[in-house]
Amino acid sequence: MVRAEFSTGSDQAFRPICVPYSSGIFLGASAISRLDKMHSAVQLAGFHYIACLKAVPTSADHSLAFGNSTYSFLSIATADSGVLRAEFQRWATSAVLRDLVEHFSVFLLAVYSDALAANPDTKFVPTPAQFERLGVEAQLAALAANFPVDNAWTSRLIAYNKARNCLAHRVGVVGLQDVTENDELVVRWLTAKVALHEGSIEKQIEARGPMAHLIQGEHVGGKAATIEVLDRERRFKIGSSISFMPDELLGICQTLHAAAAAYDTLVTSSPSSRK
């Protein structure tokens, strides 16, 4: 068995924490940390998406009897079920990205506020109140201006926000405001490929591939293994429609899970390590 861990790009590393989702402040008798809340939100978003993938909507779902009333949408009754399922999956993608980005914005505010509280003698711009009113991309820029943030994280998170905005405001058709590179919206995510082999077992496994410095592998049992970080991407030109395969969107969920832990360590970074 191999455990893969992401790091911030410094000497700090983390193991993603999986906790039951809770909309409240407490889980049992212990307070949920800001990172636990964000990881729970990511896992709930992934659960929602998987549940949608397993659903098989058809034109027969055009009506619902509730109480003494029946609600019907008659044009759906004659619609092609294949088209309806495709539209349902497009809606699910948009909903998942919206939830992920909105929760991440709240998480970034908690990180920024706690980092400022931990360093009361340092003057930061913006203030937490100003930070809360910023959009996600401006929040990311503010954090990068004050803390040692690896740009590989920032660029991915900006693309997720642009994809979310495109789906929400332009029905998924890429416009000029959605572009991240040249005339394209480029969305990237990370996956860790583990391969078992015969040979000597190393406790710490050095990862290979793009952004491999963000991965730490630890052997915890079984055969020897290697870890390769795979940097996946989708490119969407202006005028094209955004769509993701299930493994791609779930890969984005996992990358956000990792990014949250990376950003969480900024709270404990020392003033001397800031840019």
C-alpha positions in Angstrom: 0.0 0.0 0.0 1.3 3.5 -0.9 0.1 6.8 0.5 0.6 9.8 -1.8 0.8 13.2 -0.2 0.8 16.7 -1.7 2.9 19.5 -0.4 3.0 23.3 -0.9 6.3 23.2 -2.8 8.3 23.9 0.4 9.3 21.3 3.0 5.8 21.1 4.3 3.6 18.2 3.3 0.1 16.9 4.1 -2.1 13.9 4.1 -5.6 14.8 2.8 -8.1 14.4 5.7 -11.5 12.8 4.9 -14.2 13.6 7.4 -18.0 13.3 7.4 -19.7 16.3 6.0 -21.3 18.7 8.5 -22.9 22.1 7.8 -22.5 23.0 11.5 -19.5 24.1 13.4 -19.0 21.0 15.5 -18.5 17.4 14.7 -19.2 15.4 17.9 -17.4 17.3 20.7 -14.5 18.7 18.6 -14.5 21.8 16.4 -14.1 21.2 12.7 -11.0 23.0 11.3 -11.2 25.2 8.2 -9.4 22.4 6.3 -11.8 19.7 7.5 -14.7 21.8 6.3 -13.2 22.4 2.9 -12.3 18.7 2.5 -15.8 17.8 3.5 -17.2 20.2 0.9 -15.0 18.6 -1.8 -16.1 15.1 -0.9 -19.8 16.1 -0.8 -19.4 17.7 -4.2 -17.8 14.5 -5.5 -20.7 12.5 -3.9 -23.3 14.7 -5.6 -21.6 14.3 -9.0 -21.4 10.5 -8.6 -25.0 10.3 -7.6 -25.9 12.3 -10.7 -23.8 10.0 -12.9 -25.8 7.0 -11.6 -29.1 8.6 -12.2 -30.9 7.8 -15.5 -33.4 10.6 -16.2 -35.8 10.1 -19.1 -38.7 12.0 -20.6 -41.0 10.0 -18.2 -39.6 12.3 -15.5 -41.5 15.3 -16.8 -44.1 15.4 -14.0 -44.4 15.0 -10.3 -47.4 14.5 -8.1 -47.0 16.3 -4.7 -49.7 16.7 -2.2 -52.9 17.5 -4.1 -51.1 18.9 -7.1 -49.3 17.5 -10.2 -46.5 19.6 -11.7 -45.9 18.8 -15.4 -43.5 20.2 -18.0 -45.1 18.9 -21.2 -42.4 19.7 -23.6 -40.1 17.4 -21.7 -42.6 14.5 -22.2 -41.7 14.4 -25.9 -38.0 15.2 -25.7 -35.3 12.7 -26.6 -34.1 11.0 -23.4 -30.5 10.9 -24.6 -30.5 14.7 -25.0 -32.1 15.0 -21.5 -29.4 12.9 -20.0 -26.7 14.9 -21.6 -28.3 18.1 -20.4 -28.6 16.7 -16.9 -24.9 15.9 -16.9 -24.0 19.4 -18.1 -26.1 20.8 -15.2 -24.4 18.4 -12.7 -20.9 19.6 -13.9 -21.9 23.2 -13.5 -23.4 22.6 -10.0 -20.3 20.8 -8.8 -17.9 23.5 -10.0 -20.1 26.2 -8.5 -20.1 24.5 -5.1 -16.4 23.8 -5.2 -15.4 27.4 -6.1 -17.9 29.0 -3.6 -16.7 26.8 -0.8 -13.1 27.5 -1.7 -13.7 31.2 -1.6 -15.0 30.9 2.0 -12.0 28.7 2.9 -9.6 31.2 1.5 -11.1 33.9 3.7 -10.7 31.7 6.8 -7.0 31.0 5.8 -6.3 34.7 5.2 -8.0 35.9 8.4 -6.2 33.3 10.5 -2.9 34.1 8.9 -3.3 37.8 9.7 -4.3 37.0 13.3 -1.2 34.9 13.7 1.0 37.8 12.6 -0.5 40.9 14.4 2.7 43.0 13.9 2.6 42.7 10.1 0.6 45.0 8.0 -1.4 43.3 5.2 -3.4 44.6 2.3 -6.2 44.0 1.9 -7.9 43.7 5.2 -10.1 40.6 5.9 -13.2 42.6 5.4 -11.9 43.8 2.0 -10.7 40.3 1.2 -14.2 38.9 1.7 -15.7 41.2 -0.9 -13.2 40.1 -3.6 -13.8 37.5 -6.2 -11.9 34.2 -6.1 -9.3 35.3 -8.6 -8.6 38.5 -6.7 -8.5 36.5 -3.4 -5.9 34.2 -5.0 -3.8 37.3 -6.1 -4.0 38.8 -2.6 -2.7 35.6 -1.1 0.1 35.3 -3.6 1.2 38.8 -2.9 1.6 38.1 0.8 2.5 34.5 1.1 4.8 32.0 -0.7 2.2 30.4 -3.0 3.3 28.0 -5.8 1.9 29.5 -9.1 1.1 25.9 -10.2 -1.8 25.9 -7.7 -2.9 29.5 -8.5 -3.2 28.9 -12.3 -5.3 25.8 -11.8 -7.7 27.4 -9.3 -8.1 30.4 -11.6 -9.1 28.1 -14.5 -11.6 26.3 -12.3 -13.2 29.6 -11.5 -13.3 30.7 -15.1 -14.9 27.4 -16.1 -17.5 27.8 -13.4 -18.3 31.4 -14.5 -18.5 30.2 -18.2 -21.0 27.5 -17.3 -23.0 29.8 -15.0 -23.1 32.9 -17.2 -22.6 31.8 -20.8 -24.2 28.3 -20.8 -20.7 26.8 -21.1 -19.8 28.6 -24.4 -16.2 30.0 -23.9 -15.9 33.7 -24.3 -12.9 36.1 -24.4 -13.2 36.7 -20.6 -12.8 32.9 -20.0 -9.4 32.6 -21.7 -6.3 31.7 -19.7 -3.8 31.0 -22.4 -3.8 32.6 -25.9 -7.3 32.0 -27.2 -8.1 29.0 -25.0 -9.4 28.2 -21.6 -7.0 25.6 -20.2 -8.2 23.5 -17.3 -5.5 21.3 -15.6 -5.7 18.8 -12.8 -3.3 16.3 -11.1 -3.4 12.6 -10.8 -1.0 10.3 -9.1 -0.2 7.0 -10.9 1.1 4.3 -8.6 2.9 1.2 -10.0 3.9 -1.8 -8.0 7.1 -3.7 -8.7 9.5 -6.2 -7.3 12.6 -4.8 -5.6 13.8 -3.1 -2.5 11.3 -1.1 -0.6 12.0 2.5 0.2 10.1 4.1 3.1 9.9 7.5 1.3 9.1 7.3 -2.4 10.3 10.1 -4.7 7.6 11.0 -7.3 8.4 11.7 -10.9 6.7 13.9 -13.5 5.3 17.4 -13.7 4.7 19.1 -10.3 6.3 16.0 -8.7 7.8 18.4 -6.1 4.2 18.7 -4.8 3.9 14.9 -4.1 5.4 12.9 -1.3 5.0 9.1 -1.3 5.2 6.9 1.8 5.3 3.1 1.6 3.0 1.6 4.3 2.9 -2.0 3.3 3.0 -4.5 0.4 5.3 -4.4 -2.6 7.7 -1.7 -3.6 6.1 1.0 -5.7 6.8 4.1 -7.9 4.7 7.2 -8.1 4.3 9.3 -11.2 2.5 12.6 -11.1 0.4 13.1 -14.2 -0.7 16.6 -15.2 -3.9 16.4 -17.2 -5.6 19.2 -19.1 -8.5 20.1 -21.3 -8.3 23.0 -23.8 -11.4 24.9 -24.9 -11.2 27.5 -27.7 -13.3 30.6 -27.8 -16.8 29.7 -29.1 -16.5 26.0 -28.1 -18.6 24.5 -25.3 -17.1 23.3 -22.0 -17.6 19.6 -21.1 -15.8 17.2 -18.9 -15.7 13.4 -18.7 -16.5 11.9 -15.3 -12.9 11.1 -14.5 -11.8 14.6 -15.4 -14.3 16.4 -13.1 -13.5 13.9 -10.3 -9.8 14.6 -10.9 -10.5 18.3 -10.5 -12.2 17.5 -7.2 -9.1 15.6 -6.0 -6.8 18.5 -7.1 -8.9 21.0 -5.1 -8.7 18.6 -2.1 -4.9 18.8 -2.4 -4.9 22.6 -3.1 -6.9 23.2 0.1 -4.3 21.5 2.2 -1.5 23.4 0.5 -3.2 26.8 1.1 -4.0 25.8 4.7 -0.3 25.7 5.6 0.0 29.5 4.7 -1.4 30.2 8.2 1.8 29.0 9.8 4.2 30.5 7.3 6.7 32.9 9.0 6.9 36.6 7.9 10.4 36.0 6.6 9.1 33.5 4.1 6.6 35.9 2.5 7.3 37.4 -0.9 
